Amino acid sequence: MASKRPGLGLYFRLRFQPSFWFHILVSIPVVLLSCIPLLRPLKGRLVARQD
């Protein structure tokens, strides 16, 4: 997932050349919807792996 987001963002930026406000309007929800849900499972794995 982490390698797809910058690639898609770069493609979108070069292909459509959106204005700055549109880029922010799209980027913030994408980051929030893709990062926030993963925090809890990743924290659980990290705690479980501690010896």
C-alpha distance matrix in Angstrom:
0.0 3.8 5.5 5.2 6.5 9.4 10.3 10.6 12.4 14.6 15.4 16.3 18.3 20.2 20.9 22.1 23.0 22.8 24.8 23.6 24.1 22.1 19.1 19.4 20.0 16.7 14.5 15.8 15.0 11.4 10.9 13.2 11.9 8.3 9.6 13.1 12.7 10.9 13.7 16.4 15.1 13.9 17.3 19.1 17.8 18.8 22.2 22.7 22.3 24.9 28.3
3.8 0.0 3.8 5.6 5.7 7.4 9.2 10.5 11.4 13.2 14.9 16.0 17.2 19.2 20.5 21.8 22.1 22.0 23.7 22.1 22.9 21.4 18.1 18.1 19.4 16.5 13.6 14.9 15.1 11.7 10.2 13.0 12.8 9.2 9.4 13.2 13.8 11.7 13.7 16.9 16.1 14.1 17.1 19.5 18.2 18.4 21.9 23.0 22.2 24.4 27.8
5.5 3.8 0.0 3.8 5.7 6.2 6.7 8.9 10.4 11.4 12.7 14.6 15.9 17.2 18.5 20.4 20.9 21.4 23.5 22.3 23.6 21.9 18.5 19.2 20.7 17.6 15.0 17.0 17.4 13.8 12.9 16.1 15.8 12.4 13.1 16.8 17.4 15.4 17.5 20.6 19.5 17.5 20.6 22.8 21.2 21.4 25.0 25.8 24.7 27.0 30.3
5.2 5.6 3.8 0.0 3.8 5.8 5.2 6.0 8.4 10.0 10.5 12.0 14.0 15.4 16.1 17.7 18.8 19.2 21.6 20.8 21.9 19.7 16.6 17.8 18.7 15.3 13.3 15.7 15.6 11.8 12.0 15.2 14.3 11.3 13.1 16.7 17.0 15.7 18.3 21.3 20.2 18.9 22.2 24.2 22.8 23.5 27.0 27.7 27.0 29.5 32.8
6.5 5.7 5.7 3.8 0.0 3.8 5.4 5.2 5.9 8.5 9.8 10.4 11.9 14.1 15.1 16.1 16.7 16.5 18.6 17.5 18.4 16.4 13.2 14.1 15.2 11.9 9.6 12.1 12.3 8.7 8.8 12.3 12.0 9.4 11.1 14.7 15.6 14.8 17.1 20.3 20.0 18.7 21.6 24.0 23.2 23.6 26.9 28.1 27.6 29.8 33.3
9.4 7.4 6.2 5.8 3.8 0.0 3.8 5.5 4.9 6.0 8.5 9.7 10.2 12.1 13.9 15.2 15.2 15.6 17.5 16.3 17.9 16.4 12.8 14.0 15.9 13.1 10.5 13.3 14.5 11.3 10.8 14.6 15.0 12.6 13.6 17.2 18.7 17.7 19.4 22.9 22.7 21.0 23.6 26.3 25.3 25.3 28.7 30.1 29.2 31.2 34.6
10.3 9.2 6.7 5.2 5.4 3.8 0.0 3.8 5.4 5.2 6.1 8.5 9.8 10.6 11.9 14.1 14.7 15.8 18.3 17.8 19.7 17.6 14.4 16.3 17.9 14.7 12.9 16.1 16.8 13.4 13.8 17.4 17.3 14.8 16.4 20.0 21.0 20.0 22.1 25.5 24.8 23.3 26.2 28.6 27.3 27.6 31.1 32.1 31.2 33.4 36.7
10.6 10.5 8.9 6.0 5.2 5.5 3.8 0.0 3.8 5.4 5.0 6.0 8.4 9.9 10.2 11.7 12.9 13.5 16.4 16.3 17.6 15.1 12.2 14.4 15.4 11.9 10.9 14.3 14.5 11.2 12.5 16.0 15.4 13.6 15.9 19.2 20.0 19.6 22.1 25.2 24.8 23.8 26.7 29.0 28.1 28.7 32.0 33.0 32.5 34.8 38.3
12.4 11.4 10.4 8.4 5.9 4.9 5.4 3.8 0.0 3.8 5.4 5.1 6.0 8.6 9.8 10.6 10.8 11.0 13.3 12.8 14.4 12.2 9.0 11.2 12.7 9.8 8.3 11.9 13.0 10.2 11.2 14.8 15.1 13.7 15.5 18.7 20.2 20.0 22.0 25.3 25.5 24.3 26.8 29.5 28.9 29.1 32.3 33.7 33.3 35.3 38.8
14.6 13.2 11.4 10.0 8.5 6.0 5.2 5.4 3.8 0.0 3.8 5.4 5.0 6.1 8.3 10.1 9.9 11.3 13.7 13.6 16.0 14.2 11.0 13.5 15.5 13.0 11.6 15.2 16.6 14.0 14.6 18.3 18.8 17.2 18.7 22.0 23.6 23.1 24.9 28.4 28.3 26.8 29.4 32.1 31.2 31.2 34.6 36.0 35.2 37.2 40.6
15.4 14.9 12.7 10.5 9.8 8.5 6.1 5.0 5.4 3.8 0.0 3.8 5.5 5.3 5.8 8.3 9.5 11.3 14.5 15.2 17.3 14.9 12.3 15.4 16.6 13.8 13.3 17.1 17.8 15.0 16.5 20.0 19.8 18.3 20.4 23.7 24.8 24.5 26.8 30.0 29.7 28.5 31.4 33.8 32.9 33.2 36.6 37.7 37.0 39.3 42.6
16.3 16.0 14.6 12.0 10.4 9.7 8.5 6.0 5.1 5.4 3.8 0.0 3.8 5.6 5.2 5.8 7.2 8.1 11.5 12.5 14.2 11.4 9.3 12.6 13.4 10.6 11.0 14.8 15.4 13.2 15.1 18.3 18.2 17.4 19.8 22.7 23.9 24.2 26.4 29.6 29.7 28.8 31.5 33.9 33.4 33.8 37.0 38.3 38.0 40.1 43.6
18.3 17.2 15.9 14.0 11.9 10.2 9.8 8.4 6.0 5.0 5.5 3.8 0.0 3.8 5.7 5.8 5.0 6.5 9.2 10.0 12.5 10.5 8.1 11.5 13.2 11.3 11.2 14.9 16.4 14.6 15.9 19.2 19.8 19.1 20.9 23.8 25.5 25.7 27.5 30.9 31.3 30.1 32.5 35.2 34.8 34.8 38.0 39.6 39.1 41.0 44.5
20.2 19.2 17.2 15.4 14.1 12.1 10.6 9.9 8.6 6.1 5.3 5.6 3.8 0.0 3.8 5.9 5.5 8.7 11.5 12.9 15.7 13.8 11.8 15.3 16.9 15.0 14.9 18.6 20.0 18.0 19.3 22.8 23.1 22.2 24.0 27.1 28.6 28.6 30.5 33.9 34.0 32.7 35.3 37.9 37.2 37.3 40.6 42.0 41.3 43.2 46.7
20.9 20.5 18.5 16.1 15.1 13.9 11.9 10.2 9.8 8.3 5.8 5.2 5.7 3.8 0.0 3.8 6.0 8.8 12.3 14.4 16.6 14.0 12.7 16.4 17.2 15.0 15.8 19.5 20.3 18.3 20.3 23.5 23.3 22.6 25.0 27.9 29.1 29.3 31.5 34.7 34.7 33.8 36.5 38.9 38.2 38.7 42.0 43.2 42.6 44.8 48.3
22.1 21.8 20.4 17.7 16.1 15.2 14.1 11.7 10.6 10.1 8.3 5.8 5.8 5.9 3.8 0.0 3.8 5.6 9.3 11.9 13.7 11.0 10.5 14.3 14.7 13.1 14.5 18.0 18.8 17.4 19.7 22.5 22.5 22.4 24.8 27.4 28.7 29.4 31.5 34.7 35.0 34.3 36.8 39.3 39.0 39.4 42.5 43.9 43.7 45.7 49.3
23.0 22.1 20.9 18.8 16.7 15.2 14.7 12.9 10.8 9.9 9.5 7.2 5.0 5.5 6.0 3.8 0.0 3.8 6.7 9.1 11.7 9.9 9.1 12.8 14.0 13.0 14.0 17.4 18.8 17.9 19.6 22.5 23.1 23.0 24.9 27.4 29.3 29.9 31.6 34.9 35.5 34.5 36.8 39.6 39.3 39.4 42.5 44.2 43.8 45.6 49.2
22.8 22.0 21.4 19.2 16.5 15.6 15.8 13.5 11.0 11.3 11.3 8.1 6.5 8.7 8.8 5.6 3.8 0.0 3.8 6.5 8.2 6.2 6.3 9.9 10.6 10.2 11.7 14.8 16.2 15.8 17.7 20.2 21.0 21.4 23.3 25.4 27.4 28.4 29.9 33.2 34.1 33.4 35.5 38.2 38.3 38.5 41.3 43.1 43.1 44.8 48.5
24.8 23.7 23.5 21.6 18.6 17.5 18.3 16.4 13.3 13.7 14.5 11.5 9.2 11.5 12.3 9.3 6.7 3.8 0.0 3.8 5.7 5.5 6.3 8.9 10.0 11.0 12.3 14.6 16.6 16.9 18.3 20.5 21.9 22.7 24.1 25.9 28.2 29.4 30.5 33.8 35.1 34.3 36.0 39.0 39.3 39.2 41.9 44.0 44.0 45.5 49.2
23.6 22.1 22.3 20.8 17.5 16.3 17.8 16.3 12.8 13.6 15.2 12.5 10.0 12.9 14.4 11.9 9.1 6.5 3.8 0.0 3.8 5.5 5.1 6.3 8.5 10.0 10.4 12.3 14.9 15.5 16.2 18.3 20.2 21.0 21.9 23.6 26.3 27.3 28.1 31.4 32.9 32.0 33.4 36.5 37.0 36.6 39.2 41.5 41.5 42.8 46.5
24.1 22.9 23.6 21.9 18.4 17.9 19.7 17.6 14.4 16.0 17.3 14.2 12.5 15.7 16.6 13.7 11.7 8.2 5.7 3.8 0.0 3.8 5.4 5.2 6.0 8.7 9.8 10.8 13.0 14.5 15.5 16.9 18.8 20.2 21.2 22.3 25.0 26.5 27.2 30.3 32.1 31.5 32.8 35.8 36.6 36.4 38.8 41.1 41.5 42.7 46.4
22.1 21.4 21.9 19.7 16.4 16.4 17.6 15.1 12.2 14.2 14.9 11.4 10.5 13.8 14.0 11.0 9.9 6.2 5.5 5.5 3.8 0.0 3.8 5.4 4.9 6.2 8.4 10.3 11.6 12.6 14.4 16.0 17.2 18.5 20.2 21.5 23.7 25.3 26.5 29.5 31.0 30.6 32.3 35.0 35.7 35.9 38.3 40.3 40.8 42.3 46.0
19.1 18.1 18.5 16.6 13.2 12.8 14.4 12.2 9.0 11.0 12.3 9.3 8.1 11.8 12.7 10.5 9.1 6.3 6.3 5.1 5.4 3.8 0.0 3.8 5.5 5.3 5.9 8.6 10.6 10.7 12.0 14.3 15.7 16.4 17.8 19.6 21.9 23.1 24.2 27.5 28.8 28.0 29.8 32.7 33.1 33.1 35.7 37.7 37.9 39.4 43.1
19.4 18.1 19.2 17.8 14.1 14.0 16.3 14.4 11.2 13.5 15.4 12.6 11.5 15.3 16.4 14.3 12.8 9.9 8.9 6.3 5.2 5.4 3.8 0.0 3.8 5.4 5.0 6.0 8.8 9.9 10.4 12.1 14.2 15.3 16.1 17.5 20.2 21.5 22.2 25.4 27.1 26.4 27.8 30.8 31.5 31.3 33.7 36.0 36.3 37.6 41.4
20.0 19.4 20.7 18.7 15.2 15.9 17.9 15.4 12.7 15.5 16.6 13.4 13.2 16.9 17.2 14.7 14.0 10.6 10.0 8.5 6.0 4.9 5.5 3.8 0.0 3.8 5.8 6.1 7.3 9.2 10.8 11.7 13.1 15.0 16.4 17.2 19.5 21.4 22.4 25.2 27.0 26.8 28.2 30.9 31.9 32.1 34.4 36.5 37.1 38.6 42.4
16.7 16.5 17.6 15.3 11.9 13.1 14.7 11.9 9.8 13.0 13.8 10.6 11.3 15.0 15.0 13.1 13.0 10.2 11.0 10.0 8.7 6.2 5.3 5.4 3.8 0.0 3.8 5.8 6.0 6.5 8.9 10.5 11.1 12.5 14.5 15.9 17.7 19.4 20.9 23.8 25.1 24.9 26.8 29.3 29.9 30.4 32.9 34.7 35.2 37.0 40.7
14.5 13.6 15.0 13.3 9.6 10.5 12.9 10.9 8.3 11.6 13.3 11.0 11.2 14.9 15.8 14.5 14.0 11.7 12.3 10.4 9.8 8.4 5.9 5.0 5.8 3.8 0.0 3.8 5.7 5.2 6.1 8.6 10.0 10.6 11.9 13.8 16.1 17.2 18.4 21.6 22.9 22.3 24.0 26.8 27.3 27.5 30.0 32.0 32.3 33.9 37.7
15.8 14.9 17.0 15.7 12.1 13.3 16.1 14.3 11.9 15.2 17.1 14.8 14.9 18.6 19.5 18.0 17.4 14.8 14.6 12.3 10.8 10.3 8.6 6.0 6.1 5.8 3.8 0.0 3.8 5.5 5.3 6.1 8.5 10.0 10.6 11.5 14.2 15.8 16.5 19.5 21.3 21.0 22.2 25.1 26.1 26.1 28.3 30.5 31.2 32.5 36.3
15.0 15.1 17.4 15.6 12.3 14.5 16.8 14.5 13.0 16.6 17.8 15.4 16.4 20.0 20.3 18.8 18.8 16.2 16.6 14.9 13.0 11.6 10.6 8.8 7.3 6.0 5.7 3.8 0.0 3.8 5.5 5.0 5.9 8.3 9.9 10.4 12.3 14.5 15.7 18.3 19.9 20.2 21.7 24.1 25.2 25.8 27.9 29.7 30.7 32.4 36.1
11.4 11.7 13.8 11.8 8.7 11.3 13.4 11.2 10.2 14.0 15.0 13.2 14.6 18.0 18.3 17.4 17.9 15.8 16.9 15.5 14.5 12.6 10.7 9.9 9.2 6.5 5.2 5.5 3.8 0.0 3.8 5.5 5.3 6.0 8.4 10.1 11.6 13.0 14.8 17.7 18.7 18.6 20.7 23.0 23.6 24.3 26.8 28.4 29.0 30.9 34.7
10.9 10.2 12.9 12.0 8.8 10.8 13.8 12.5 11.2 14.6 16.5 15.1 15.9 19.3 20.3 19.7 19.6 17.7 18.3 16.2 15.5 14.4 12.0 10.4 10.8 8.9 6.1 5.3 5.5 3.8 0.0 3.8 5.6 5.3 5.8 7.9 10.3 11.1 12.3 15.5 16.8 16.2 18.0 20.7 21.3 21.5 24.0 25.9 26.4 28.1 31.8
13.2 13.0 16.1 15.2 12.3 14.6 17.4 16.0 14.8 18.3 20.0 18.3 19.2 22.8 23.5 22.5 22.5 20.2 20.5 18.3 16.9 16.0 14.3 12.1 11.7 10.5 8.6 6.1 5.0 5.5 3.8 0.0 3.8 5.6 5.5 5.5 8.2 10.1 10.8 13.6 15.4 15.5 16.7 19.3 20.5 20.9 22.9 24.9 25.9 27.4 31.2
11.9 12.8 15.8 14.3 12.0 15.0 17.3 15.4 15.1 18.8 19.8 18.2 19.8 23.1 23.3 22.5 23.1 21.0 21.9 20.2 18.8 17.2 15.7 14.2 13.1 11.1 10.0 8.5 5.9 5.3 5.6 3.8 0.0 3.8 5.9 6.1 6.7 9.1 11.0 13.3 14.4 15.1 17.0 18.9 20.0 21.1 23.1 24.6 25.8 27.7 31.4
8.3 9.2 12.4 11.3 9.4 12.6 14.8 13.6 13.7 17.2 18.3 17.4 19.1 22.2 22.6 22.4 23.0 21.4 22.7 21.0 20.2 18.5 16.4 15.3 15.0 12.5 10.6 10.0 8.3 6.0 5.3 5.6 3.8 0.0 3.8 6.2 6.5 7.2 9.7 12.4 12.8 12.9 15.3 17.3 17.8 18.8 21.3 22.6 23.3 25.5 29.2
9.6 9.4 13.1 13.1 11.1 13.6 16.4 15.9 15.5 18.7 20.4 19.8 20.9 24.0 25.0 24.8 24.9 23.3 24.1 21.9 21.2 20.2 17.8 16.1 16.4 14.5 11.9 10.6 9.9 8.4 5.8 5.5 5.9 3.8 0.0 3.8 5.7 5.5 6.7 10.0 11.0 10.5 12.4 14.9 15.6 16.0 18.4 20.2 20.9 22.6 26.4
13.1 13.2 16.8 16.7 14.7 17.2 20.0 19.2 18.7 22.0 23.7 22.7 23.8 27.1 27.9 27.4 27.4 25.4 25.9 23.6 22.3 21.5 19.6 17.5 17.2 15.9 13.8 11.5 10.4 10.1 7.9 5.5 6.1 6.2 3.8 0.0 3.9 5.5 5.5 8.0 10.2 10.5 11.5 13.8 15.4 15.9 17.6 19.6 20.9 22.4 26.1
12.7 13.8 17.4 17.0 15.6 18.7 21.0 20.0 20.2 23.6 24.8 23.9 25.5 28.6 29.1 28.7 29.3 27.4 28.2 26.3 25.0 23.7 21.9 20.2 19.5 17.7 16.1 14.2 12.3 11.6 10.3 8.2 6.7 6.5 5.7 3.9 0.0 3.8 5.7 6.8 8.0 9.5 11.1 12.4 13.9 15.4 17.0 18.3 19.9 21.9 25.5
10.9 11.7 15.4 15.7 14.8 17.7 20.0 19.6 20.0 23.1 24.5 24.2 25.7 28.6 29.3 29.4 29.9 28.4 29.4 27.3 26.5 25.3 23.1 21.5 21.4 19.4 17.2 15.8 14.5 13.0 11.1 10.1 9.1 7.2 5.5 5.5 3.8 0.0 3.8 5.7 5.7 6.1 8.5 10.2 10.9 12.2 14.4 15.6 16.7 18.9 22.5
13.7 13.7 17.5 18.3 17.1 19.4 22.1 22.1 22.0 24.9 26.8 26.4 27.5 30.5 31.5 31.5 31.6 29.9 30.5 28.1 27.2 26.5 24.2 22.2 22.4 20.9 18.4 16.5 15.7 14.8 12.3 10.8 11.0 9.7 6.7 5.5 5.7 3.8 0.0 3.8 5.8 5.3 6.0 8.6 10.1 10.5 12.2 14.2 15.5 17.0 20.7
16.4 16.9 20.6 21.3 20.3 22.9 25.5 25.2 25.3 28.4 30.0 29.6 30.9 33.9 34.7 34.7 34.9 33.2 33.8 31.4 30.3 29.5 27.5 25.4 25.2 23.8 21.6 19.5 18.3 17.7 15.5 13.6 13.3 12.4 10.0 8.0 6.8 5.7 3.8 0.0 3.9 5.5 5.2 6.2 8.8 9.9 10.6 12.2 14.4 15.9 19.4
15.1 16.1 19.5 20.2 20.0 22.7 24.8 24.8 25.5 28.3 29.7 29.7 31.3 34.0 34.7 35.0 35.5 34.1 35.1 32.9 32.1 31.0 28.8 27.1 27.0 25.1 22.9 21.3 19.9 18.7 16.8 15.4 14.4 12.8 11.0 10.2 8.0 5.7 5.8 3.9 0.0 3.8 5.5 5.0 6.3 8.6 10.0 10.5 12.4 14.7 18.1
13.9 14.1 17.5 18.9 18.7 21.0 23.3 23.8 24.3 26.8 28.5 28.8 30.1 32.7 33.8 34.3 34.5 33.4 34.3 32.0 31.5 30.6 28.0 26.4 26.8 24.9 22.3 21.0 20.2 18.6 16.2 15.5 15.1 12.9 10.5 10.5 9.5 6.1 5.3 5.5 3.8 0.0 3.8 5.3 5.1 6.2 8.7 9.8 10.6 12.8 16.4
17.3 17.1 20.6 22.2 21.6 23.6 26.2 26.7 26.8 29.4 31.4 31.5 32.5 35.3 36.5 36.8 36.8 35.5 36.0 33.4 32.8 32.3 29.8 27.8 28.2 26.8 24.0 22.2 21.7 20.7 18.0 16.7 17.0 15.3 12.4 11.5 11.1 8.5 6.0 5.2 5.5 3.8 0.0 3.8 5.4 5.0 6.2 8.5 10.0 11.1 14.8
19.1 19.5 22.8 24.2 24.0 26.3 28.6 29.0 29.5 32.1 33.8 33.9 35.2 37.9 38.9 39.3 39.6 38.2 39.0 36.5 35.8 35.0 32.7 30.8 30.9 29.3 26.8 25.1 24.1 23.0 20.7 19.3 18.9 17.3 14.9 13.8 12.4 10.2 8.6 6.2 5.0 5.3 3.8 0.0 3.8 5.4 5.2 6.1 8.6 10.3 13.6
17.8 18.2 21.2 22.8 23.2 25.3 27.3 28.1 28.9 31.2 32.9 33.4 34.8 37.2 38.2 39.0 39.3 38.3 39.3 37.0 36.6 35.7 33.1 31.5 31.9 29.9 27.3 26.1 25.2 23.6 21.3 20.5 20.0 17.8 15.6 15.4 13.9 10.9 10.1 8.8 6.3 5.1 5.4 3.8 0.0 3.8 5.5 5.0 6.1 8.8 12.1
18.8 18.4 21.4 23.5 23.6 25.3 27.6 28.7 29.1 31.2 33.2 33.8 34.8 37.3 38.7 39.4 39.4 38.5 39.2 36.6 36.4 35.9 33.1 31.3 32.1 30.4 27.5 26.1 25.8 24.3 21.5 20.9 21.1 18.8 16.0 15.9 15.4 12.2 10.5 9.9 8.6 6.2 5.0 5.4 3.8 0.0 3.8 5.5 5.3 6.7 10.4
22.2 21.9 25.0 27.0 26.9 28.7 31.1 32.0 32.3 34.6 36.6 37.0 38.0 40.6 42.0 42.5 42.5 41.3 41.9 39.2 38.8 38.3 35.7 33.7 34.4 32.9 30.0 28.3 27.9 26.8 24.0 22.9 23.1 21.3 18.4 17.6 17.0 14.4 12.2 10.6 10.0 8.7 6.2 5.2 5.5 3.8 0.0 3.8 5.5 5.5 8.9
22.7 23.0 25.8 27.7 28.1 30.1 32.1 33.0 33.7 36.0 37.7 38.3 39.6 42.0 43.2 43.9 44.2 43.1 44.0 41.5 41.1 40.3 37.7 36.0 36.5 34.7 32.0 30.5 29.7 28.4 25.9 24.9 24.6 22.6 20.2 19.6 18.3 15.6 14.2 12.2 10.5 9.8 8.5 6.1 5.0 5.5 3.8 0.0 3.8 5.6 8.0
22.3 22.2 24.7 27.0 27.6 29.2 31.2 32.5 33.3 35.2 37.0 38.0 39.1 41.3 42.6 43.7 43.8 43.1 44.0 41.5 41.5 40.8 37.9 36.3 37.1 35.2 32.3 31.2 30.7 29.0 26.4 25.9 25.8 23.3 20.9 20.9 19.9 16.7 15.5 14.4 12.4 10.6 10.0 8.6 6.1 5.3 5.5 3.8 0.0 3.8 6.4
24.9 24.4 27.0 29.5 29.8 31.2 33.4 34.8 35.3 37.2 39.3 40.1 41.0 43.2 44.8 45.7 45.6 44.8 45.5 42.8 42.7 42.3 39.4 37.6 38.6 37.0 33.9 32.5 32.4 30.9 28.1 27.4 27.7 25.5 22.6 22.4 21.9 18.9 17.0 15.9 14.7 12.8 11.1 10.3 8.8 6.7 5.5 5.6 3.8 0.0 3.8
28.3 27.8 30.3 32.8 33.3 34.6 36.7 38.3 38.8 40.6 42.6 43.6 44.5 46.7 48.3 49.3 49.2 48.5 49.2 46.5 46.4 46.0 43.1 41.4 42.4 40.7 37.7 36.3 36.1 34.7 31.8 31.2 31.4 29.2 26.4 26.1 25.5 22.5 20.7 19.4 18.1 16.4 14.8 13.6 12.1 10.4 8.9 8.0 6.4 3.8 0.0
